[in-house]
Amino acid sequence: MSWRIQKTSGGNLGDETIHDVSNFLENRLLMAETASIDRKAVRRIPWVVVNTGQTAALYSGVLARYLASSGIVVYDDGESLFAVYQIGDVYARS
């Protein structure tokens, strides 16, 4: 199942299609989406804070999962799989 969202912000239109949603840290969700940026379709993996709606793009990619027991994010950029682990407030790709 996919969700299509059309945004209006400051007069600029943009489309997003959310392909997947999963848990990420406390009160956050990890998403896999396609966004229209400068008329190009861009696959990306952002997180969103559930309470505030704040978002941040983490990676370019097609799918990701957070493994809570190990604190690792595994994501697919469309060509390779990556495991990313947390060091303090920073995530490092292995």
Backbone as CSV, one residue per row, in Angstrom:
resi,resn,N_x,N_y,N_z,CA_x,CA_y,CA_z,C_x,C_y,C_z
1,MET,0.837,-1.164,0.000,0.000,0.000,0.000,0.887,1.233,0.000
2,SER,0.553,2.222,-0.807,1.271,3.493,-0.869,0.310,4.629,-0.599
3,TRP,0.824,5.730,-0.044,0.032,6.924,0.187,0.621,8.035,-0.655
4,ARG,-0.219,8.815,-1.301,0.236,9.939,-2.118,-0.176,11.222,-1.412
5,ILE,0.780,12.126,-1.216,0.553,13.385,-0.514,0.977,14.516,-1.433
6,GLN,0.133,15.537,-1.540,0.526,16.717,-2.307,0.657,17.875,-1.333
7,LYS,1.806,18.538,-1.359,2.091,19.617,-0.418,2.081,20.962,-1.125
8,THR,1.630,21.969,-0.404,1.759,23.348,-0.846,2.503,24.088,0.254
9,SER,3.644,24.664,-0.092,4.446,25.377,0.904,5.090,26.580,0.241
10,GLY,4.699,27.770,0.657,5.294,28.977,0.084,5.042,29.100,-1.402
11,GLY,3.940,28.540,-1.888,3.609,28.628,-3.303,4.214,27.531,-4.159
12,ASN,5.067,26.675,-3.573,5.672,25.588,-4.333,4.906,24.301,-4.093
13,LEU,4.625,23.594,-5.160,3.937,22.320,-5.043,4.945,21.192,-5.078
14,GLY,4.673,20.156,-4.330,5.524,18.977,-4.348,4.684,17.760,-4.069
15,ASP,5.056,16.642,-4.630,4.349,15.391,-4.420,5.249,14.435,-3.663
16,GLU,4.637,13.662,-2.780,5.345,12.597,-2.088,4.474,11.357,-2.148
17,THR,5.111,10.221,-2.335,4.432,8.949,-2.213,5.160,8.166,-1.143
18,ILE,4.443,7.817,-0.084,5.032,7.061,1.020,4.810,5.585,0.729
19,HIS,5.906,4.830,0.654,5.843,3.416,0.305,5.846,2.506,1.519
20,ASP,6.455,2.962,2.630,6.584,2.102,3.797,6.781,2.958,5.036
21,VAL,6.232,2.500,6.168,6.393,3.180,7.452,6.726,2.135,8.504
22,SER,7.724,2.430,9.353,8.079,1.521,10.452,8.544,2.341,11.649
23,ASN,8.649,1.699,12.809,9.098,2.369,14.034,10.571,2.745,13.944
24,PHE,10.914,3.894,14.577,12.294,4.347,14.628,12.485,5.157,15.904
25,LEU,13.287,4.665,16.814,13.547,5.325,18.093,12.233,5.655,18.805
26,GLU,12.302,6.441,19.860,11.102,6.768,20.627,10.321,7.890,19.952
27,ASN,9.036,7.679,19.723,8.131,8.676,19.130,8.507,9.096,17.711
28,ARG,9.223,8.241,16.982,9.571,8.559,15.596,9.177,7.414,14.681
29,LEU,8.949,7.766,13.431,8.679,6.772,12.404,9.722,6.899,11.312
30,LEU,10.104,5.785,10.731,11.031,5.735,9.612,10.197,5.464,8.371
31,MET,10.370,6.264,7.328,9.550,6.121,6.123,10.430,5.871,4.905
32,ALA,9.839,5.230,3.926,10.454,5.121,2.595,9.507,5.851,1.661
33,GLU,10.011,6.864,0.965,9.129,7.678,0.127,9.798,8.082,-1.170
34,THR,8.972,8.460,-2.102,9.429,9.078,-3.342,8.920,10.508,-3.310
35,ALA,9.801,11.464,-3.493,9.423,12.873,-3.474,9.752,13.493,-4.825
36,SER,8.969,14.465,-5.216,9.228,15.215,-6.435,10.045,16.445,-6.066
37,ILE,11.304,16.471,-6.497,12.198,17.590,-6.210,12.746,18.094,-7.531
38,ASP,12.471,19.346,-7.833,12.865,19.933,-9.117,12.432,19.052,-10.284
39,ARG,11.192,18.588,-10.194,10.571,17.749,-11.237,11.237,16.397,-11.438
40,LYS,12.055,15.967,-10.478,12.669,14.646,-10.520,12.116,13.802,-9.387
41,ALA,11.906,12.528,-9.634,11.492,11.609,-8.578,12.736,11.175,-7.810
42,VAL,12.737,11.415,-6.511,13.873,11.100,-5.650,13.405,10.147,-4.561
43,ARG,14.057,8.983,-4.464,13.750,8.023,-3.396,14.571,8.402,-2.178
44,ARG,13.916,8.475,-1.020,14.640,8.842,0.188,14.008,8.183,1.405
45,ILE,14.784,8.167,2.480,14.352,7.573,3.738,14.480,8.637,4.822
46,PRO,13.366,9.273,5.194,13.384,10.243,6.291,12.782,9.637,7.556
47,TRP,12.957,10.343,8.670,12.208,10.015,9.875,11.295,11.180,10.184
48,VAL,10.243,10.906,10.935,9.305,11.949,11.356,9.016,11.767,12.844
49,VAL,9.012,12.877,13.583,8.648,12.854,14.996,7.121,12.857,15.060
50,VAL,6.554,11.850,15.693,5.104,11.677,15.716,4.404,12.871,16.359
51,ASN,4.904,13.377,17.466,4.230,14.449,18.210,4.264,15.799,17.513
52,THR,5.351,16.100,16.777,5.520,17.447,16.212,5.430,17.500,14.691
53,GLY,5.630,16.366,14.024,5.658,16.353,12.565,7.004,16.757,11.991
54,GLN,7.993,17.058,12.837,9.335,17.412,12.369,9.918,16.237,11.581
55,THR,10.555,16.528,10.460,11.154,15.471,9.648,12.600,15.790,9.328
56,ALA,13.343,14.759,8.973,14.716,14.915,8.501,15.014,13.750,7.571
57,ALA,15.605,14.036,6.428,16.000,12.977,5.495,17.270,12.323,6.017
58,LEU,17.261,11.007,6.109,18.436,10.276,6.575,19.298,9.790,5.418
59,TYR,18.675,9.099,4.471,19.421,8.435,3.403,18.656,8.510,2.092
60,SER,19.380,8.371,0.992,18.754,8.097,-0.292,18.529,6.605,-0.323
61,GLY,17.330,6.185,-0.613,17.099,4.755,-0.617,15.655,4.375,-0.835
62,VAL,15.427,3.073,-0.872,14.101,2.556,-1.197,13.399,1.881,-0.025
63,LEU,14.128,1.432,0.999,13.513,0.763,2.138,14.492,0.744,3.305
64,ALA,13.963,0.860,4.536,14.826,0.822,5.720,14.076,0.205,6.887
65,ARG,14.833,-0.385,7.794,14.291,-0.928,9.035,15.245,-0.597,10.164
66,TYR,14.670,-0.237,11.307,15.449,0.022,12.519,15.380,-1.232,13.377
67,LEU,16.522,-1.776,13.740,16.605,-2.952,14.590,16.862,-2.471,16.016
68,ALA,15.787,-2.338,16.778,15.851,-1.706,18.099,16.800,-2.418,19.054
69,SER,16.835,-3.739,19.012,17.676,-4.473,19.965,19.162,-4.180,19.791
70,SER,19.569,-3.841,18.569,20.983,-3.558,18.311,21.247,-2.080,18.015
71,GLY,20.185,-1.284,17.813,20.361,0.132,17.495,20.889,0.365,16.094
72,ILE,20.648,-0.574,15.189,21.155,-0.483,13.816,20.013,-0.203,12.848
73,VAL,20.271,0.673,11.874,19.354,0.883,10.760,19.925,0.133,9.564
74,VAL,19.119,-0.715,8.958,19.505,-1.407,7.727,18.694,-0.775,6.615
75,TYR,19.379,-0.333,5.546,18.636,0.261,4.443,19.177,-0.182,3.092
76,ASP,18.300,-0.078,2.113,18.575,-0.476,0.738,18.538,0.781,-0.116
77,ASP,19.629,1.081,-0.807,19.659,2.268,-1.663,19.246,1.958,-3.099
78,GLY,18.763,0.749,-3.322,18.344,0.332,-4.656,19.385,-0.523,-5.340
79,GLU,20.607,-0.507,-4.821,21.685,-1.305,-5.398,22.393,-2.168,-4.360
80,SER,22.491,-1.660,-3.125,23.213,-2.361,-2.058,22.473,-2.226,-0.743
81,LEU,22.772,-3.124,0.194,22.257,-3.027,1.555,23.341,-2.430,2.443
82,PHE,22.934,-1.589,3.398,23.860,-0.962,4.326,23.360,-1.145,5.746
83,ALA,24.269,-1.315,6.682,23.969,-1.336,8.104,24.584,-0.089,8.715
84,VAL,23.775,0.673,9.444,24.225,1.926,10.023,24.024,1.836,11.530
85,TYR,25.066,2.090,12.296,24.981,2.000,13.740,25.182,3.374,14.363
86,GLN,24.657,3.544,15.564,24.698,4.831,16.246,25.915,4.939,17.145
87,ILE,26.613,6.082,17.019,27.719,6.434,17.908,27.328,7.779,18.517
88,GLY,26.856,7.769,19.748,26.353,9.005,20.360,25.124,9.479,19.607
89,ASP,25.144,10.703,19.094,24.020,11.242,18.325,24.234,11.101,16.829
90,VAL,25.272,10.398,16.410,25.622,10.279,14.992,25.485,8.836,14.541
91,TYR,25.002,8.650,13.313,24.939,7.307,12.731,26.083,7.136,11.753
92,ALA,26.795,6.008,11.832,27.936,5.722,10.969,27.637,4.498,10.124
93,ARG,27.906,4.582,8.833,27.637,3.467,7.917,28.811,2.505,7.912
94,SER,28.483,1.209,7.936,29.553,0.206,7.897,29.590,-0.474,6.559
